[in-house]
Amino acid sequence: MAEKVSIVSLGCARNLIDSEVMAGLLERGNYEVVAKPADAEILLVNTCGFIDAAKEESLDTILEAARLKEKGKLKTLVVAGCLPQRYSEELARELPEVDLFVGTGEVPRIVEILREHEKNNHRLYIGIPRYLYDHTTPRRRSTPGFWAYVKVSEGCDHKCAFCIIPRLRGPHRSRSIGSVVQEITALAEDGVKEINLIAQDLTAYGRERRDGTTLYGLLRELVSIPRIEWIRLLYAYPNYLDEPLLRLIRENEKICKYLDIPFQHINRRILQRMRRGKSGSAIREALSELREGIPEVTVRTSLIVGFPGESEADFQELLEFVQEGQFDRLGVFKYSMEEGTAAALMADQVSEEEKERRWQELMEVQTEISRSKNEALIGSVQRVIIEGFDPESARFFGRTQAHAPEVDGAVYMKVPDGARIRAGTIARVKITQGLDYDLIGDILIA
């Protein structure tokens, strides 16, 4: 009888794909993958170790999972992903209740590792991250059937002073265009309509291959795949957003007019300390070129407050940039001191209280911007992909091209009496109300 395995996936979409791949490999290896951890004999927690809040969530989840060994069916607890890649020996000492620690580079060996463990009880499987899945890799998707994430590259070559990702994920390495096309073609045949392309640095896709592979070349191939209706670009650095790429995004209706570009700050001195590679004037120029190249573009960015050495004047400059930039979507992070990064050794660390104040002030400004932009949509008709029904509001909910899954707001809709709406349908919706982050509208039935 097949052993039952459950996977709890934490952190980003890139981590989620690793979890889906491990689920696919386990099924192929004759394990039964189950949804509920309480039903499992093997529980795999795929962790995030990026910043303090993510590490705390991972540790809390591990400890909660460990309790199932005392009162449930659980026999083997596996901790995988970024946290063991970063802290394997410390975790092994502090968490004796965990049976196995598996690093980010060992994803394709998960079945082999479980079987080895049965024989020798070895606990640590942490190698150099070189793994990159492709179209032949088994994958058990956990997202709704009509949309999917596709990871086109792994790792990062940037040397940002605050970031540990290169140590957790290794150097940047890209899949071939052919591999990505084959995977997305198969997803389309399986009913997927929306593709969300992800990477640590999407605009660097293909550069290290030195064979002419680029994001532009990839998109040229993807837009011709039948049944794919939306293609979204997530986690794109300002680098390589050249005119041909912007023109392709602007002119092809399948490519969402949406870009997630992490600017992080605007102050010249702070950007230099962050090792971001662009000055504040270059950021403004990139943003201007982006909006000129794609007039209707939705821009999402992320910023850091409380970076070491950030003065009140530096923060006020960042605040003014947000007011000036009028971003459609904004994520604000309080700087997290991460050992092993250059920023952790810097003087002039900002207090947690001051980080919190700056975060609150920045988010208050962005909330006003977001509500204003949403109110400006009242009366317009938007194409919305229907995700499901929300019993609490008694409305269907979904997303426009301007809403990425899981990180942005939603559109809540009334449906005409007698109309039958299925998840995955792309409907025309008239917007009737704009809230801080969500929209309210009515589905139009032709």
C-alpha positions as CSV (number, residue, x, y, z in Angstrom):
1,M,0.0,0.0,0.0
2,A,1.4,3.4,-1.0
3,E,2.7,5.7,1.8
4,K,0.7,8.9,2.1
5,V,2.7,12.2,1.7
6,S,1.4,15.7,2.3
7,I,3.3,18.9,1.3
8,V,3.0,22.3,3.0
9,S,4.5,25.0,0.8
10,L,5.5,28.3,2.2
11,G,6.9,31.5,0.7
12,C,6.9,32.6,-2.9
13,A,5.6,31.2,-6.2
14,R,9.0,29.9,-7.1
15,N,9.0,27.8,-4.0
16,L,5.5,26.6,-4.8
17,I,6.7,25.2,-8.2
18,D,9.4,23.3,-6.3
19,S,6.6,21.8,-4.1
20,E,4.6,20.9,-7.2
21,V,7.6,19.2,-8.8
22,M,8.2,17.2,-5.6
23,A,4.6,16.2,-5.5
24,G,4.8,15.0,-9.1
25,L,8.0,13.1,-8.5
26,L,6.5,11.5,-5.4
27,E,3.4,10.3,-7.3
28,R,5.6,8.9,-10.0
29,G,7.6,7.2,-7.3
30,N,4.4,5.4,-6.1
31,Y,3.7,7.6,-3.1
32,E,0.1,8.9,-2.5
33,V,0.0,12.7,-2.2
34,V,-2.8,13.8,0.1
35,A,-4.0,17.3,0.9
36,K,-4.3,17.2,4.7
37,P,-1.2,16.8,6.8
38,A,-3.2,15.0,9.5
39,D,-3.8,12.2,6.9
40,A,-0.1,11.8,6.0
41,E,2.6,9.3,7.1
42,I,5.2,11.6,5.6
43,L,4.9,15.4,5.9
44,L,7.1,17.7,3.8
45,V,7.4,21.3,4.8
46,N,8.9,23.4,2.0
47,T,10.2,26.4,3.7
48,C,11.2,30.0,3.0
49,G,14.3,31.6,4.6
50,F,14.4,34.9,2.9
51,I,13.6,37.4,5.8
52,D,12.9,37.1,9.5
53,A,9.1,37.0,9.1
54,A,9.4,34.1,6.6
55,K,11.8,32.2,8.8
56,E,9.5,32.6,11.8
57,E,6.5,31.3,9.8
58,S,8.6,28.4,8.6
59,L,9.7,27.5,12.2
60,D,6.2,27.8,13.5
61,T,4.9,25.5,10.8
62,I,7.6,22.9,11.5
63,L,6.9,22.9,15.2
64,E,3.1,22.5,14.5
65,A,3.9,19.7,12.1
66,A,6.1,18.0,14.7
67,R,3.1,17.7,17.0
68,L,1.4,15.4,14.5
69,K,4.1,12.9,15.2
70,E,2.9,12.7,18.7
71,K,-0.8,12.4,18.1
72,G,-1.3,11.4,14.4
73,K,-0.3,9.0,11.7
74,L,2.8,11.0,10.9
75,K,6.1,8.9,10.9
76,T,8.5,11.1,8.9
77,L,8.9,14.9,9.0
78,V,10.8,16.4,6.2
79,V,12.0,20.0,6.1
80,A,12.9,21.2,2.6
81,G,13.8,24.4,0.8
82,C,15.5,27.6,1.6
83,L,15.7,27.3,5.4
84,P,17.7,24.1,5.5
85,Q,19.8,25.3,2.6
86,R,20.8,28.2,4.8
87,Y,20.8,26.7,8.3
88,S,21.0,22.9,8.0
89,E,23.4,22.2,10.8
90,E,21.8,24.6,13.3
91,L,18.3,23.2,12.5
92,A,19.6,19.6,12.9
93,R,20.8,20.5,16.4
94,E,17.7,22.4,17.4
95,L,15.0,20.3,15.9
96,P,15.6,16.6,16.7
97,E,11.9,15.9,15.9
98,V,12.7,16.5,12.2
99,D,13.8,13.4,10.4
100,L,15.2,14.9,7.1
101,F,16.5,18.2,5.9
102,V,16.6,18.7,2.1
103,G,18.1,21.7,0.4
104,T,16.9,23.6,-2.7
105,G,19.2,21.8,-5.0
106,E,17.9,18.3,-4.0
107,V,14.4,18.7,-5.3
108,P,14.7,16.2,-8.2
109,R,16.1,13.5,-5.7
110,I,13.2,13.6,-3.2
111,V,12.1,10.0,-3.9
112,E,15.7,8.7,-3.8
113,I,16.3,10.6,-0.5
114,L,13.2,9.3,1.2
115,R,14.2,5.7,0.3
116,E,17.8,6.2,1.3
117,H,16.6,7.6,4.7
118,E,14.6,4.4,5.3
119,K,17.9,2.5,5.1
120,N,20.5,4.7,6.8
121,N,18.6,7.4,8.7
122,H,20.9,10.0,7.2
123,R,19.3,13.5,8.0
124,L,21.1,16.1,5.9
125,Y,20.9,16.3,2.1
126,I,22.2,19.8,1.3
127,G,24.1,20.3,-2.0
128,I,25.1,23.2,-4.2
129,P,22.0,24.5,-5.9
130,R,22.2,23.6,-9.6
131,Y,18.7,22.1,-10.1
132,L,16.4,23.5,-12.8
133,Y,13.2,21.7,-13.8
134,D,12.1,21.4,-17.4
135,H,9.1,20.3,-19.5
136,T,9.8,16.6,-18.9
137,T,9.8,17.0,-15.1
138,P,6.6,15.6,-13.4
139,R,4.6,18.3,-11.7
140,R,1.4,18.1,-9.7
141,R,-0.1,21.6,-10.0
142,S,-1.8,23.1,-6.9
143,T,-3.2,26.3,-8.5
144,P,-6.7,26.4,-10.1
145,G,-6.9,24.6,-13.4
146,F,-7.2,27.7,-15.5
147,W,-4.0,29.4,-14.4
148,A,-0.4,28.4,-13.7
149,Y,3.0,29.6,-12.7
150,V,5.9,28.7,-15.0
151,K,9.5,29.1,-13.8
152,V,11.7,30.0,-16.7
153,S,15.0,30.4,-14.8
154,E,16.4,29.8,-11.4
155,G,19.0,31.6,-9.2
156,C,20.4,35.2,-9.4
157,D,23.7,36.8,-10.3
158,H,22.9,40.2,-8.6
159,K,24.9,41.1,-5.5
160,C,22.3,43.2,-3.7
161,A,23.7,44.0,-0.2
162,F,20.4,43.0,1.6
163,C,19.7,39.7,-0.2
164,I,20.6,36.1,0.5
165,I,18.9,34.6,-2.5
166,P,22.1,33.8,-4.5
167,R,23.3,31.7,-1.6
168,L,20.0,29.9,-1.3
169,R,19.3,29.4,-5.0
170,G,22.7,29.5,-6.8
171,P,23.7,31.4,-9.9
172,H,21.3,32.4,-12.6
173,R,20.5,29.6,-15.1
174,S,17.8,29.6,-17.7
175,R,15.7,27.0,-19.4
176,S,15.7,26.8,-23.2
177,I,12.9,28.5,-25.1
178,G,11.9,25.1,-26.5
179,S,11.5,23.6,-23.0
180,V,9.3,26.5,-21.8
181,V,7.2,26.4,-25.0
182,Q,6.6,22.6,-24.7
183,E,5.5,23.0,-21.0
184,I,3.1,25.8,-21.7
185,T,1.7,24.0,-24.8
186,A,0.9,21.1,-22.5
187,L,-0.6,23.4,-19.9
188,A,-2.8,25.0,-22.6
189,E,-4.0,21.5,-23.7
190,D,-4.9,20.8,-20.0
191,G,-7.2,23.9,-19.9
192,V,-4.8,26.6,-18.6
193,K,-5.6,30.1,-19.9
194,E,-3.3,32.3,-17.9
195,I,0.4,31.8,-17.6
196,N,2.4,33.7,-15.0
197,L,6.1,33.7,-15.9
198,I,8.4,33.8,-12.8
199,A,12.1,33.9,-12.0
200,Q,14.4,35.7,-9.6
201,D,15.2,38.0,-12.5
202,L,12.9,37.6,-15.5
203,T,14.6,40.2,-17.7
204,A,17.9,38.4,-17.4
205,Y,16.3,35.2,-18.8
206,G,18.6,33.5,-21.3
207,R,21.5,35.9,-21.1
208,E,23.9,33.4,-19.5
209,R,23.2,30.8,-22.2
210,R,25.0,33.0,-24.8
211,D,23.0,31.4,-27.6
212,G,20.7,34.3,-28.4
213,T,18.0,33.3,-25.9
214,T,16.1,36.3,-24.5
215,L,12.8,37.2,-22.9
216,Y,11.8,38.9,-26.1
217,G,12.5,35.7,-28.1
218,L,10.6,33.6,-25.6
219,L,7.5,35.8,-25.7
220,R,7.5,35.8,-29.5
221,E,7.1,32.0,-29.3
222,L,4.6,32.0,-26.4
223,V,2.0,34.3,-27.9
224,S,1.4,31.9,-30.8
225,I,0.4,29.0,-28.5
226,P,-3.3,28.3,-29.0
227,R,-5.8,28.6,-26.0
228,I,-3.4,30.7,-23.9
229,E,-5.1,34.0,-23.4
230,W,-3.0,35.9,-20.8
231,I,0.7,35.9,-20.2
232,R,2.0,37.8,-17.2
233,L,5.6,38.9,-16.4
234,L,6.5,38.8,-12.7
235,Y,9.7,39.8,-11.0
236,A,11.3,41.8,-13.8
237,Y,14.3,44.0,-13.1
238,P,14.6,47.3,-14.9
239,N,17.6,45.9,-16.9
240,Y,16.9,44.9,-20.5
241,L,13.5,46.5,-20.7
242,D,14.4,47.8,-24.1
243,E,12.2,49.3,-26.8
244,P,11.6,46.0,-28.8
245,L,10.4,44.2,-25.7
246,L,8.1,47.1,-24.6
247,R,6.7,47.2,-28.1
248,L,5.9,43.5,-28.1
249,I,4.2,43.8,-24.8
250,R,2.2,46.8,-26.0
251,E,1.1,45.4,-29.3
252,N,0.2,41.8,-28.3
253,E,-3.1,41.4,-26.6
254,K,-2.1,38.1,-25.0
255,I,0.7,39.7,-22.9
256,C,-0.7,41.4,-19.8
257,K,0.1,45.1,-19.6
258,Y,1.6,44.4,-16.2
259,L,5.1,44.5,-14.9
260,D,6.5,43.8,-11.4
261,I,9.7,45.7,-11.1
262,P,11.5,45.9,-7.7
263,F,13.0,49.4,-7.5
264,Q,13.7,49.1,-3.7
265,H,14.6,52.8,-3.1
266,I,15.1,56.1,-4.9
267,N,17.8,57.8,-2.9
268,R,21.2,57.7,-4.7
269,R,23.3,57.0,-1.6
270,I,21.0,54.2,-0.4
271,L,20.8,52.6,-3.8
272,Q,24.6,52.6,-3.8
273,R,24.7,51.0,-0.4
274,M,22.2,48.4,-1.5
275,R,24.4,47.6,-4.6
276,R,21.3,48.0,-6.8
277,G,23.2,49.2,-9.9
278,K,20.9,52.0,-10.9
279,S,20.8,55.6,-9.6
280,G,17.6,57.3,-8.7
281,S,17.6,59.3,-12.0
282,A,18.0,56.0,-13.9
283,I,15.1,54.6,-12.1
284,R,12.9,57.6,-12.9
285,E,14.1,57.3,-16.6
286,A,13.3,53.6,-16.7
287,L,9.8,54.2,-15.2
288,S,9.1,57.0,-17.7
289,E,10.3,54.9,-20.7
290,L,8.1,52.0,-19.5
291,R,5.0,54.2,-19.3
292,E,5.7,55.8,-22.6
293,G,6.3,52.4,-24.2
294,I,3.2,50.9,-22.7
295,P,0.8,53.7,-21.9
296,E,-1.8,51.5,-20.1
297,V,0.8,49.5,-18.1
298,T,0.1,48.4,-14.5
299,V,3.3,48.8,-12.5
300,R,3.9,46.9,-9.4
301,T,7.1,47.6,-7.4
302,S,8.6,46.8,-4.0
303,L,10.5,49.1,-1.7
304,I,12.5,48.7,1.5
305,V,12.3,51.1,4.4
306,G,14.8,51.2,7.3
307,F,17.8,50.1,5.3
308,P,21.1,50.8,7.2
309,G,21.9,54.4,7.0
310,E,18.5,55.5,5.8
311,S,18.0,59.0,7.3
312,E,14.7,60.8,7.7
313,A,15.6,62.9,4.7
314,D,16.2,59.7,2.7
315,F,12.9,58.3,3.7
316,Q,11.1,61.6,2.8
317,E,12.7,61.4,-0.6
318,L,11.3,57.8,-1.0
319,L,7.9,59.0,0.2
320,E,7.9,61.8,-2.4
321,F,8.9,59.2,-5.1
322,V,5.9,57.1,-4.2
323,Q,3.6,60.1,-4.5
324,E,5.3,61.1,-7.8
325,G,5.4,57.6,-9.2
326,Q,1.7,56.8,-8.5
327,F,2.3,53.0,-8.6
328,D,-0.6,50.8,-9.3
329,R,0.6,48.2,-6.9
330,L,3.2,48.5,-4.1
331,G,4.8,46.1,-1.6
332,V,6.8,47.7,1.2
333,F,9.2,45.7,3.3
334,K,10.9,46.6,6.5
335,Y,14.6,45.9,6.2
336,S,15.5,42.6,7.7
337,M,19.1,42.1,8.9
338,E,20.2,38.8,7.3
339,E,23.5,37.2,8.4
340,G,25.8,36.5,5.5
341,T,24.8,39.7,3.6
342,A,26.9,42.9,3.2
343,A,24.1,45.0,4.8
344,A,24.2,43.1,8.0
345,L,27.7,44.4,8.7
346,M,26.8,48.0,8.0
347,A,26.8,50.7,10.6
348,D,23.7,52.9,11.3
349,Q,21.2,50.2,11.6
350,V,17.6,51.6,11.9
351,S,15.5,50.7,14.9
352,E,12.5,48.4,14.5
353,E,10.2,51.1,15.8
354,E,11.4,53.5,13.2
355,K,11.1,50.9,10.4
356,E,7.5,50.3,11.5
357,R,6.7,54.1,11.5
358,R,8.1,54.5,8.0
359,W,6.3,51.4,6.8
360,Q,3.0,52.7,8.1
361,E,3.5,56.2,6.6
362,L,4.4,54.8,3.2
363,M,1.5,52.4,3.1
364,E,-1.0,55.1,4.1
365,V,0.2,57.2,1.1
366,Q,-0.1,54.1,-1.2
367,T,-3.5,53.2,0.1
368,E,-4.8,56.7,-1.0
369,I,-3.1,56.2,-4.4
370,S,-4.6,52.8,-4.9
371,R,-8.1,53.9,-4.0
372,S,-7.9,56.9,-6.3
373,K,-6.8,54.6,-9.2
374,N,-9.6,52.1,-8.5
375,E,-12.2,54.9,-8.3
376,A,-11.0,56.1,-11.7
377,L,-12.1,52.8,-13.2
378,I,-15.8,53.3,-12.2
379,G,-17.9,53.0,-15.3
380,S,-15.3,51.2,-17.3
381,V,-15.7,47.6,-18.7
382,Q,-12.9,45.2,-17.8
383,R,-12.1,41.7,-18.8
384,V,-12.1,39.6,-15.7
385,I,-11.1,35.9,-15.2
386,I,-13.5,34.4,-12.8
387,E,-11.9,32.5,-9.9
388,G,-14.8,31.4,-7.8
389,F,-17.7,32.4,-5.5
390,D,-17.2,34.1,-2.2
391,P,-20.0,33.0,0.2
392,E,-19.3,35.9,2.7
393,S,-20.0,38.6,0.2
394,A,-22.4,36.5,-1.9
395,R,-20.4,37.5,-5.0
396,F,-18.2,35.9,-7.6
397,F,-14.6,37.1,-7.5
398,G,-11.8,37.3,-10.1
399,R,-9.0,39.3,-11.5
400,T,-8.3,41.7,-14.4
401,Q,-5.1,41.7,-16.4
402,A,-3.9,44.3,-13.8
403,H,-4.2,41.9,-10.9
404,A,-1.6,39.2,-10.4
405,P,-2.7,36.1,-8.5
406,E,-2.2,35.9,-4.8
407,V,-0.5,39.3,-4.4
408,D,-3.0,41.9,-5.7
409,G,-6.6,42.7,-5.0
410,A,-9.6,41.3,-6.7
411,V,-12.8,42.2,-8.5
412,Y,-16.1,41.2,-6.7
413,M,-19.1,40.8,-9.0
414,K,-22.8,40.5,-9.0
415,V,-24.1,38.0,-11.6
416,P,-27.5,38.5,-13.4
417,D,-30.2,36.2,-12.2
418,G,-30.2,32.9,-13.9
419,A,-26.7,33.3,-15.4
420,R,-24.3,30.3,-15.0
421,I,-20.7,31.3,-14.5
422,R,-17.8,28.8,-14.3
423,A,-14.4,29.4,-12.8
424,G,-11.9,30.2,-15.6
425,T,-14.4,32.1,-17.7
426,I,-13.2,35.5,-18.9
427,A,-16.1,37.8,-18.6
428,R,-16.9,41.5,-19.3
429,V,-17.5,43.3,-16.0
430,K,-18.7,46.9,-15.5
431,I,-16.9,48.5,-12.6
432,T,-19.3,50.2,-10.1
433,Q,-17.2,50.9,-7.1
434,G,-13.5,51.3,-6.3
435,L,-12.2,50.3,-2.8
436,D,-8.7,50.6,-1.3
437,Y,-7.4,47.5,-3.1
438,D,-10.5,45.8,-4.6
439,L,-13.1,46.6,-7.2
440,I,-16.8,46.0,-7.3
441,G,-18.7,45.4,-10.5
442,D,-21.5,43.7,-12.5
443,I,-21.0,40.9,-14.9
444,L,-22.4,41.8,-18.4
445,I,-24.1,39.0,-20.2
446,A,-24.3,39.6,-24.0
